[in-house]
Amino acid sequence: MTNKKVSLAELVAKIAYKSAKRSANTTCFGPFGQPKLPEKVKKLRNF
């Protein structure tokens, strides 16, 4: 049971990391604007 919890936690962490990285590298279309990103997420930017 513990092994499943660890692997599930790792999966959630990977999804959160990829989502944050995608958010850091995209801009929002139109007048809606992009929400303010934390400094740690800004460091993930590619450009």
C-alpha positions, 0 to 999 in steps of 0.5 A, spaced: 500 500 500 505 504 501 509 503 495 502 505 491 502 511 495 509 513 493 508 512 486 501 516 486 505 522 489 510 522 484 505 522 478 502 528 481 508 531 482 510 530 475 504 532 472 504 539 477 511 540 474 509 539 467 503 544 468 507 549 471 513 549 466 507 549 461 504 555 464 511 559 465 512 558 457 506 560 455 502 567 454 495 568 455 491 570 449 487 577 449 485 581 455 485 576 460 492 576 462 496 571 465 496 570 473 502 572 477 507 566 477 511 565 483 519 566 482 520 558 482 516 557 476 519 563 473 525 560 473 523 554 469 522 559 463 525 556 456 526 563 453 
